[in-house]
Amino acid sequence: MIIPQLLDMQSLTNPTSTSSATSSAQAPIPLPTTRYSWREEKSHQGVNPPRQVYITDATLAEAELSKFQGPCGIDIEWKPCFRKGEQENPVALLQLANADTILLLHLCHMKRFPKNLQAFLEDSTVKAGVGIQGDAKKLYKDCVVNIRNCVDLALLAKSVDNARWKGKYSDPIGLARLIAHYEDRLLPKGKVTRSNWENYLDASQQEYASNDGHAGYTLYMRLSPMVHSMQKPPASSLLHF
């Protein structure tokens, strides 16, 4: 059983409003109790959920990436460090998700970096994620691969829905918070986030990684059409990098 966490009403409806006797008397709004699951989503065919493909072989990765298309959600995972001052571990897993397919690319088990993956990351396909600037820097540092045409979902949300997300433009908004607001779904984190991503993935790791990647795709498809409803839409170059 999931016990819902509570958020203050003001933080959901008007984060910049001052406290008052009226607002303090309002009941808190519960977070969603239904978990986000990529398995509940439908592919472009509208019948089955996306395919989940866990890949540890570069040749198989090449084959899957040759038919994978964007826009997509993107995320990375690596083995956490537990000792102060310990050097950060390299990228272990890269997730890509669109309407039809979720690719879990376990890079640390591949003998080489797939050429089709490098080509995909460096082409003009939209890749969307939260904190994607940091992921792009880490991928370049660890794999010497650039990512083009990235969209940070937190910045996109603040651009198209600014009345909701008051505060500094640079203030972070987590993936779970965005999913709770726009999809009314709970995206739990838990201990799996600090698990060893260099080991072959168990079922819980595959589920977590798939949800994170697919949630990025879902949010992009929710938020990107809102750009066209703005009175003065920003230039595309301001939302992509």
C-alpha positions as CSV (number, residue, x, y, z in Angstrom):
1,M,0.0,0.0,0.0
2,I,1.3,3.4,-0.9
3,I,0.8,6.1,1.7
4,P,0.5,9.4,-0.2
5,Q,2.8,12.2,0.7
6,L,1.3,15.7,1.1
7,L,2.2,18.9,-0.6
8,D,1.2,22.4,0.6
9,M,-1.6,23.8,-1.4
10,Q,0.3,27.0,-2.1
11,S,3.3,25.2,-3.6
12,L,1.0,23.6,-6.2
13,T,-1.3,26.6,-7.0
14,N,0.7,29.7,-6.4
15,P,4.3,29.2,-5.2
16,T,5.0,32.9,-4.8
17,S,1.9,33.9,-2.8
18,T,2.4,35.0,0.8
19,S,0.9,33.0,3.6
20,S,-2.4,34.1,5.0
21,A,-5.0,32.8,7.5
22,T,-7.1,31.7,4.5
23,S,-4.4,29.7,2.8
24,S,-3.1,28.2,6.0
25,A,-6.5,26.8,6.7
26,Q,-6.7,25.0,3.3
27,A,-6.2,21.3,3.3
28,P,-3.0,20.0,1.7
29,I,-3.2,18.4,-1.7
30,P,-2.1,14.7,-1.8
31,L,0.4,13.5,-4.3
32,P,-0.8,11.0,-6.8
33,T,-1.2,7.4,-5.5
34,T,-1.1,5.7,-8.9
35,R,2.4,4.8,-10.0
36,Y,3.7,5.9,-13.4
37,S,4.3,2.8,-15.5
38,W,5.5,2.6,-19.1
39,R,3.5,-0.6,-19.3
40,E,0.3,1.4,-19.2
41,E,1.2,3.5,-22.2
42,K,0.3,2.6,-25.7
43,S,2.5,2.5,-28.7
44,H,1.7,4.3,-32.0
45,Q,-0.4,1.3,-32.9
46,G,-2.5,2.0,-29.9
47,V,-2.8,-1.6,-28.8
48,N,0.3,-2.8,-26.9
49,P,2.7,-1.0,-24.6
50,P,6.2,-0.1,-25.9
51,R,8.8,-2.8,-26.4
52,Q,11.3,-3.0,-23.6
53,V,14.7,-4.1,-24.9
54,Y,17.6,-4.7,-22.5
55,I,20.9,-4.8,-24.5
56,T,24.4,-5.7,-23.4
57,D,25.8,-6.4,-26.8
58,A,27.0,-3.7,-29.2
59,T,25.9,-5.6,-32.3
60,L,22.4,-5.9,-31.1
61,A,22.4,-2.3,-30.1
62,E,23.4,-1.3,-33.6
63,A,20.5,-3.2,-35.0
64,E,17.9,-1.7,-32.7
65,L,19.3,1.9,-33.1
66,S,19.1,1.6,-36.9
67,K,15.3,1.7,-36.6
68,F,14.9,3.8,-33.5
69,Q,13.4,7.3,-34.1
70,G,12.8,10.4,-32.1
71,P,11.7,12.5,-30.4
72,C,12.8,10.5,-27.3
73,G,13.3,10.6,-23.6
74,I,16.9,10.1,-22.5
75,D,18.6,9.3,-19.2
76,I,21.8,7.7,-17.9
77,E,22.8,5.8,-14.8
78,W,26.1,4.9,-13.2
79,K,27.4,3.1,-10.1
80,P,27.2,5.4,-7.1
81,C,30.2,6.2,-4.8
82,F,29.9,5.6,-1.1
83,R,33.2,7.0,0.1
84,K,34.0,10.7,0.4
85,G,36.4,11.9,-2.2
86,E,36.0,8.8,-4.4
87,Q,36.2,9.4,-8.1
88,E,32.8,9.3,-9.8
89,N,32.2,6.1,-11.8
90,P,31.6,6.2,-15.6
91,V,28.3,5.9,-17.3
92,A,27.0,2.3,-17.0
93,L,23.5,2.5,-18.6
94,L,21.9,4.8,-21.2
95,Q,18.1,4.8,-21.7
96,L,16.3,5.9,-24.8
97,A,12.5,5.8,-25.0
98,N,9.9,6.7,-27.7
99,A,6.3,5.7,-28.2
100,D,7.2,2.3,-29.4
101,T,10.4,1.2,-27.8
102,I,12.5,1.5,-24.7
103,L,16.2,0.8,-25.1
104,L,18.2,-0.1,-22.0
105,L,21.8,0.1,-23.4
106,H,24.1,-1.4,-20.8
107,L,27.3,0.3,-22.1
108,C,29.6,-1.0,-19.4
109,H,29.1,-4.5,-20.7
110,M,29.7,-3.7,-24.4
111,K,33.1,-4.2,-25.9
112,R,32.7,-1.0,-27.9
113,F,30.6,2.1,-28.0
114,P,27.9,1.4,-30.7
115,K,28.5,3.6,-33.8
116,N,24.8,3.9,-34.4
117,L,24.4,5.2,-30.9
118,Q,27.0,7.9,-31.4
119,A,25.3,8.9,-34.7
120,F,21.9,9.1,-33.1
121,L,23.1,11.2,-30.2
122,E,24.9,13.6,-32.5
123,D,22.1,14.0,-35.0
124,S,19.2,16.5,-35.0
125,T,16.7,14.2,-33.2
126,V,15.2,15.7,-30.1
127,K,16.4,14.1,-26.9
128,A,14.5,15.3,-23.8
129,G,15.4,14.8,-20.1
130,V,15.6,16.5,-16.7
131,G,19.1,17.9,-15.9
132,I,20.1,16.8,-19.4
133,Q,23.0,19.4,-19.4
134,G,24.8,17.4,-16.7
135,D,24.1,14.1,-18.5
136,A,25.5,15.5,-21.8
137,K,28.7,16.6,-20.0
138,K,29.1,13.3,-18.3
139,L,28.6,11.3,-21.6
140,Y,31.3,13.5,-23.2
141,K,33.7,13.1,-20.3
142,D,33.2,9.3,-20.1
143,C,32.6,8.3,-23.7
144,V,33.8,11.3,-25.7
145,V,30.4,11.6,-27.4
146,N,28.4,14.8,-28.0
147,I,24.6,15.1,-27.7
148,R,22.9,17.5,-30.0
149,N,19.4,18.9,-29.9
150,C,18.7,18.4,-26.2
151,V,15.7,19.7,-24.4
152,D,15.7,20.2,-20.6
153,L,12.2,19.4,-19.5
154,A,12.3,21.6,-16.4
155,L,13.3,24.6,-18.5
156,L,10.6,23.7,-21.1
157,A,8.0,23.5,-18.4
158,K,9.0,26.9,-17.0
159,S,8.9,28.4,-20.5
160,V,5.4,27.1,-21.6
161,D,3.8,27.1,-18.1
162,N,5.5,30.0,-16.4
163,A,2.5,30.9,-14.2
164,R,2.8,27.5,-12.6
165,W,6.5,27.4,-12.0
166,K,7.4,30.7,-10.4
167,G,10.9,31.4,-9.0
168,K,14.3,31.6,-10.7
169,Y,14.5,30.1,-14.2
170,S,17.5,28.1,-13.1
171,D,15.7,26.5,-10.1
172,P,15.5,22.7,-10.7
173,I,12.3,20.8,-11.0
174,G,12.6,17.0,-10.7
175,L,11.2,14.5,-13.0
176,A,8.9,13.0,-10.3
177,R,7.5,16.5,-9.6
178,L,6.8,17.1,-13.3
179,I,5.1,13.8,-13.8
180,A,3.0,14.3,-10.7
181,H,1.8,17.7,-12.0
182,Y,1.3,16.9,-15.7
183,E,0.4,13.2,-15.6
184,D,-1.1,12.8,-12.1
185,R,1.2,9.9,-11.5
186,L,3.7,8.9,-8.8
187,L,7.2,8.3,-9.9
188,P,8.9,6.7,-6.9
189,K,12.6,6.6,-6.5
190,G,13.6,4.4,-3.6
191,K,16.8,2.4,-2.9
192,V,17.1,1.2,-6.6
193,T,18.5,4.7,-7.5
194,R,21.6,3.9,-5.4
195,S,22.0,0.3,-6.6
196,N,25.0,-1.0,-8.6
197,W,24.2,-0.1,-12.2
198,E,27.3,-1.9,-13.4
199,N,25.8,-5.3,-12.5
200,Y,23.6,-7.0,-15.0
201,L,20.2,-5.4,-14.4
202,D,17.6,-7.2,-12.3
203,A,13.8,-6.7,-12.8
204,S,13.5,-3.7,-10.4
205,Q,16.4,-1.9,-12.1
206,Q,15.0,-2.5,-15.6
207,E,11.6,-1.2,-14.4
208,Y,13.0,1.9,-12.8
209,A,15.3,2.7,-15.8
210,S,12.4,2.2,-18.3
211,N,10.1,4.4,-16.3
212,D,12.6,7.2,-16.1
213,G,13.4,7.2,-19.8
214,H,9.8,6.8,-20.8
215,A,8.6,9.5,-18.4
216,G,10.9,11.9,-20.2
217,Y,9.4,11.1,-23.5
218,T,5.8,11.5,-22.1
219,L,6.6,14.9,-20.7
220,Y,8.1,16.1,-23.9
221,M,5.0,15.1,-25.8
222,R,2.8,16.8,-23.2
223,L,4.8,20.1,-23.0
224,S,6.1,20.7,-26.6
225,P,2.6,21.4,-28.1
226,M,2.1,24.1,-25.4
227,V,4.8,26.2,-27.1
228,H,2.5,26.9,-30.0
229,S,-0.2,28.2,-27.7
230,M,2.0,30.9,-26.2
231,Q,1.4,34.5,-27.3
232,K,5.1,35.0,-28.0
233,P,6.6,31.5,-28.5
234,P,10.4,31.5,-27.9
235,A,12.7,30.7,-30.7
236,S,13.4,27.0,-31.0
237,S,17.1,27.7,-30.4
238,L,16.3,28.9,-26.9
239,L,14.6,25.6,-26.0
240,H,17.1,23.3,-27.6
241,F,20.9,23.0,-27.3
